[in-house]
Amino acid sequence: MVEASNSSTEEQDIKGHSQSEADYSLFGLKEPEPLAVRIKAARENMGLSQRAFAEKIGITQAQLCHLETKYDTRPTRKTLKALAPFLATPYSTLLVQAGYSGVITPQEEYYSFSGEPIDPVKTVEEIFRKDPDFLKCLSDFSQFGTIENIAVLKILIQTMKITEGENLNEDLLLLRKRFQYLKEYIVGVLSVPAGH
């Protein structure tokens, strides 16, 4: 079974793809890599087999193989939404790159790996209210933020959210305890005057 959009349930695309090389050059932009190349690269960067990645995005291995090798195949909107976080690209941008027209909302749509919508503006505003300098620390995160760094930050933030009254398994209790030790150490180092 080949993954392709159905014109009765999907919006019609413009002839071919929505953006031509000329459109990009008018604005001094480099044309994005084909989706097939980006999908395969994302899967390989995560070290996943086609079968494992296909399961994550809710399609069959055969469909994923077709998406990775056939440059003229257009994923369905549902598949694009599932791919968005793995390609680190807003869903609305993927819609345009896949050749859909008339379906773009004014605001770009972002989704988590679990498919939940994320409001980046609200997230940035919440971070800004707590500590504007933290946003500055994250401003060039793409330059130094490895997959491992991101995983550690996510674990640390999730650990910070754990409250005392929660029912926790042994692993989470140990993680919370170790995080408290790490926090005490870092706060202790921060409180020591410079040069001591």
ZALO-705787 format. One line per 8 residues: number of its first residue (from 1); their letters; for each residue x, y, z of N, C-alpha, C. Coordinates in pm, whole numbers, m for minus. Example, Ala and Ser with C-alpha at 12.3 -4.5 7.8 and 13.67 -1.06 7.14 Angstrom:
BEGIN
1) as) 1319/m569/780/1230/m450/780/1320/m330/780 | 1285/m225/708/1367/m106/714/1290/3/787
END
This chain:
BEGIN
1) mveasnss) 85/m118/0/0/0/0/89/124/0 | 66/215/m89/147/335/m101/79/449/m30 | 157/521/49/107/636/122/90/751/24 | m29/792/2/m55/908/m85/m184/971/m40 | m196/1097/m65/m318/1165/m21/m432/1134/m115 | m551/1136/m61/m670/1110/m137/m737/1244/m164 | m763/1274/m291/m817/1406/m324/m954/1430/m263 | m1028/1325/m229/m1160/1346/m169/m1148/1387/m23
9) teeqdikg) m1041/1348/45/m1026/1384/185/m916/1485/209 | m830/1505/112/m719/1598/127/m741/1716/33 | m690/1832/69/m698/1946/m19/m614/1920/m143 | m655/1980/m254/m581/1963/m379/m449/2039/m370 | m346/1983/m435/m218/2052/m438/m208/2135/m564 | m111/2224/m563/m81/2301/m681/m9/2208/m777 | m2/2239/m904/69/2155/m1002/209/2127/m949 | 246/2001/m947/379/1963/m898/392/1995/m752
17) hsqseady) 496/2067/m717/517/2106/m579/482/2253/m562 | 458/2294/m439/409/2429/m414/516/2535/m433 | 640/2498/m420/747/2595/m433/842/2549/m544 | 878/2639/m632/976/2604/m734/1110/2663/m696 | 1214/2617/m764/1347/2668/m735/1350/2819/m756 | 1279/2866/m857/1276/3010/m886/1215/3087/m770 | 1108/3035/m709/1044/3103/m596/1144/3124/m483 | 1225/3025/m453/1322/3037/m344/1430/3136/m380
25) slfglkep) 1480/3132/m504/1589/3220/m542/1545/3366/m543 | 1418/3394/m569/1368/3531/m565/1392/3595/m428 | 1384/3514/m324/1399/3564/m188/1537/3536/m131 | 1629/3489/m215/1764/3460/m169/1771/3341/m77 | 1677/3249/m90/1674/3131/m3/1719/3008/m79 | 1776/2915/m6/1816/2787/m64/1694/2695/m61 | 1670/2625/m170/1557/2533/m175/1578/2422/m73 | 1474/2388/6/1491/2282/106/1515/2146/41
33) eplavrik) 1582/2060/115/1604/1924/65/1468/1857/45 | 1459/1764/m49/1334/1692/m67/1293/1621/62 | 1163/1609/85/1114/1543/206/1170/1402/219 | 1180/1330/108/1232/1193/113/1370/1189/178 | 1456/1282/141/1592/1289/196/1587/1324/345 | 1502/1421/380/1493/1464/520/1436/1356/610 | 1338/1282/560/1277/1175/639/1379/1066/666 | 1451/1024/564/1552/919/580/1664/965/674
41) aarenmgl) 1709/1089/657/1816/1142/743/1772/1147/889 | 1649/1190/914/1598/1198/1052/1595/1059/1115 | 1547/960/1039/1540/824/1091/1680/771/1121 | 1773/791/1028/1909/741/1047/1980/812/1162 | 1956/943/1180/2016/1017/1292/1970/964/1427 | 1849/909/1431/1797/853/1556/1840/708/1572 | 1903/651/1469/1948/513/1476/1834/413/1474 | 1724/448/1408/1608/361/1405/1598/287/1272
49) sqrafaek) 1546/166/1278/1516/90/1157/1391/152/1093 | 1368/116/968/1245/165/903/1122/118/979 | 1124/m6/1024/1008/m60/1096/982/19/1224 | 1087/46/1303/1070/117/1430/1022/261/1407 | 1079/328/1307/1039/466/1280/896/471/1225 | 862/375/1140/726/370/1084/624/355/1197 | 655/272/1296/564/255/1410/547/386/1486 | 657/462/1503/650/589/1576/558/689/1507
57) igitqaql) 556/687/1373/476/786/1302/344/730/1252 | 316/603/1281/185/547/1253/159/504/1110 | 265/459/1041/247/405/907/319/272/898 | 304/202/786/371/73/769/514/94/722 | 595/m10/737/734/m3/691/737/18/539 | 647/m45/467/643/m30/321/612/115/283 | 520/178/356/487/318/329/608/408/355 | 678/381/466/796/461/498/904/442/392
65) chletkyd) 925/319/349/1024/290/245/991/371/120 | 865/374/84/821/450/m34/846/599/m14 | 816/651/106/838/793/133/986/830/126 | 1074/738/166/1216/765/168/1281/752/31 | 1219/680/m59/1284/654/m188/1216/717/m307 | 1090/751/m296/1016/809/m408/998/958/m385 | 1071/1037/m459/1070/1181/m438/938/1247/m478 | 858/1179/m559/731/1238/m602/613/1197/m516
73) trptrktl) 639/1122/m409/532/1078/m319/502/1189/m219 | 374/1214/m199/333/1316/m103/268/1248/17 | 327/1265/137/266/1206/257/130/1270/286 | 45/1195/354/m83/1251/396/m58/1358/503 | m158/1440/526/m143/1544/629/m123/1479/766 | m190/1369/792/m173/1300/921/m29/1256/940 | 31/1202/835/171/1157/843/264/1277/859 | 237/1386/788/320/1506/802/317/1558/945
81) kalapfla) 198/1555/1007/184/1601/1145/269/1513/1238 | 269/1382/1213/350/1291/1295/499/1311/1269 | 536/1346/1147/676/1366/1110/734/1498/1163 | 649/1599/1181/694/1735/1213/797/1741/1326 | 772/1680/1443/873/1692/1549/1003/1618/1515 | 995/1510/1440/1115/1435/1406/1199/1509/1302 | 1134/1592/1220/1206/1671/1120/1239/1811/1173 | 1196/1839/1296/1219/1969/1359/1169/2082/1268
89) tpystllv) 1050/2062/1214/991/2156/1119/843/2174/1154 | 795/2298/1153/652/2318/1180/566/2242/1079 | 455/2193/1126/361/2119/1042/321/2200/921 | 291/2328/940/247/2412/827/356/2425/721 | 480/2429/761/591/2435/666/599/2304/587 | 580/2192/655/581/2063/585/467/2053/485 | 352/2109/520/239/2108/426/278/2177/295 | 341/2292/307/383/2366/188/488/2285/111
97) qagysgvi) 586/2231/181/693/2156/115/640/2031/47 | 531/1974/101/473/1854/41/379/1887/m75 | 351/2015/m95/270/2054/m210/123/2076/m181 | 85/2089/m55/m54/2118/m23/m78/2267/m35 | m194/2304/m77/m229/2446/m83/m363/2467/m14 | m384/2588/34/m512/2622/95/m535/2559/230 | m431/2505/293/m451/2441/424/m365/2504/532 | m291/2608/496/m199/2668/591/m272/2768/679
105) tpqeeyys) m253/2755/808/m311/2850/901/m212/2965/917 | m258/3083/960/m167/3196/973/m52/3168/1069 | m76/3091/1172/28/3060/1270/82/2921/1242 | 215/2907/1248/273/2775/1226/232/2684/1341 | 211/2557/1309/167/2461/1409/282/2369/1446 | 305/2353/1575/412/2267/1626/347/2155/1707 | 407/2036/1698/354/1920/1769/467/1848/1842 | 434/1790/1957/531/1709/2031/540/1572/1966
113) fsgepidp) 635/1490/2012/649/1354/1958/523/1273/1981 | 447/1306/2085/324/1231/2114/205/1285/2034 | 228/1388/1952/122/1441/1869/40/1552/1933 | 79/1596/2052/7/1704/2119/53/1838/2063 | m41/1930/2042/0/2062/1991/81/2139/2097 | 178/2215/2049/262/2297/2136/244/2442/2092 | 223/2530/2189/213/2672/2159/348/2736/2193 | 435/2757/2092/569/2809/2121/567/2949/2180
121) vktveeif) 472/3031/2140/466/3168/2192/436/3164/2341 | 338/3084/2379/302/3073/2522/420/3016/2602 | 489/2917/2545/603/2856/2613/713/2960/2635 | 744/3037/2531/848/3140/2543/807/3246/2644 | 680/3286/2643/632/3386/2739/646/3335/2882 | 613/3207/2904/625/3151/3039/771/3147/3085 | 860/3110/2994/1003/3109/3029/1050/3250/3057 | 1010/3346/2973/1050/3485/2989/1007/3541/3124
129) rkdpdflk) 885/3506/3167/837/3555/3297/923/3503/3412 | 973/3381/3399/1056/3324/3506/1198/3379/3502 | 1259/3383/3381/1398/3427/3371/1432/3458/3225 | 1431/3586/3187/1462/3623/3049/1600/3574/3003 | 1696/3568/3097/1830/3524/3060/1833/3377/3019 | 1739/3299/3071/1733/3158/3033/1704/3145/2884 | 1617/3231/2832/1589/3232/2689/1716/3262/2610 | 1797/3355/2661/1922/3389/2593/2014/3267/2589
137) clsdfsqf) 2016/3189/2697/2098/3066/2701/2053/2968/2593 | 1924/2967/2564/1871/2872/2466/1875/2925/2324 | 1910/3054/2306/1898/3115/2174/1981/3046/2066 | 2098/2993/2099/2179/2923/2000/2190/2774/2033 | 2086/2722/2095/2087/2582/2140/2111/2485/2026 | 2065/2519/1907/2085/2428/1794/2232/2409/1762 | 2318/2502/1806/2462/2492/1778/2534/2394/1872 | 2482/2378/1994/2551/2292/2090/2462/2185/2150
145) gtieniav) 2333/2190/2125/2239/2097/2187/2235/1963/2117 | 2315/1870/2165/2315/1736/2108/2190/1660/2153 | 2163/1548/2093/2050/1465/2133/2064/1425/2280 | 2188/1396/2322/2211/1357/2461/2185/1475/2555 | 2231/1596/2516/2206/1714/2600/2057/1739/2615 | 1985/1725/2507/1840/1746/2511/1774/1643/2601 | 1816/1516/2591/1758/1410/2675/1783/1440/2823 | 1904/1485/2856/1937/1516/2996/1853/1634/3044
153) lkiliqtm) 1842/1739/2963/1760/1854/3003/1614/1814/3025 | 1561/1731/2935/1422/1687/2951/1404/1610/3082 | 1497/1522/3113/1489/1444/3237/1497/1538/3358 | 1591/1634/3354/1604/1727/3465/1476/1808/3484 | 1419/1857/3376/1296/1936/3386/1180/1851/3435 | 1169/1728/3385/1063/1639/3433/1081/1609/3580 | 1207/1594/3624/1234/1567/3765/1195/1687/3850 | 1218/1807/3800/1179/1928/3874/1029/1934/3895
161) kitegenl) 953/1877/3803/807/1881/3812/750/1782/3913 | 830/1683/3952/781/1581/4044/755/1644/4181 | 637/1623/4232/603/1678/4364/617/1569/4469 | 626/1612/4594/647/1519/4705/535/1415/4718 | 412/1455/4694/298/1367/4717/272/1264/4609 | 345/1269/4500/319/1177/4389/361/1034/4424 | 286/938/4370/326/798/4382/435/772/4279 | 555/744/4326/668/727/4236/725/587/4246
169) nedllllr) 769/535/4133/837/405/4138/980/428/4188 | 1052/318/4212/1187/328/4269/1281/411/4183 | 1274/393/4049/1362/467/3960/1340/617/3970 | 1213/659/3974/1184/802/3984/1224/858/4121 | 1205/778/4227/1249/823/4359/1400/844/4363 | 1474/749/4305/1620/759/4300/1662/880/4216 | 1597/898/4103/1627/1011/4016/1601/1143/4088 | 1488/1150/4158/1455/1273/4231/1559/1301/4340
177) krfqylke) 1602/1197/4410/1701/1213/4517/1835/1261/4459 | 1876/1200/4348/2002/1240/4285/1994/1383/4231 | 1877/1418/4179/1859/1555/4130/1871/1654/4246 | 1816/1621/4362/1825/1710/4478/1971/1731/4518 | 2051/1622/4516/2194/1634/4547/2265/1724/4445 | 2235/1703/4317/2295/1784/4212/2256/1930/4229 | 2130/1954/4258/2081/2091/4277/2152/2157/4395 | 2163/2085/4508/2231/2140/4625/2376/2174/4593
185) yivgvlsv) 2443/2087/4518/2582/2111/4481/2593/2237/4394 | 2509/2247/4291/2516/2361/4198/2484/2491/4272 | 2381/2491/4356/2345/2610/4432/2460/2647/4526 | 2526/2548/4585/2640/2573/4671/2756/2639/4597 | 2783/2589/4476/2890/2647/4395/2854/2790/4354 | 2728/2814/4322/2685/2948/4281/2695/3049/4395 | 2679/3001/4520/2680/3092/4634/2819/3122/4683 | 2921/3049/4636/3060/3076/4676/3109/3197/4599
193) pagh) 3164/3297/4668/3215/3415/4598/3326/3378/4499 | 3332/3451/4390/3434/3425/4287/3574/3437/4347 | 3666/3352/4302/3805/3357/4348/3831/3277/4475 | 3731/3208/4528/3752/3128/4651/3756/2982/4619
END
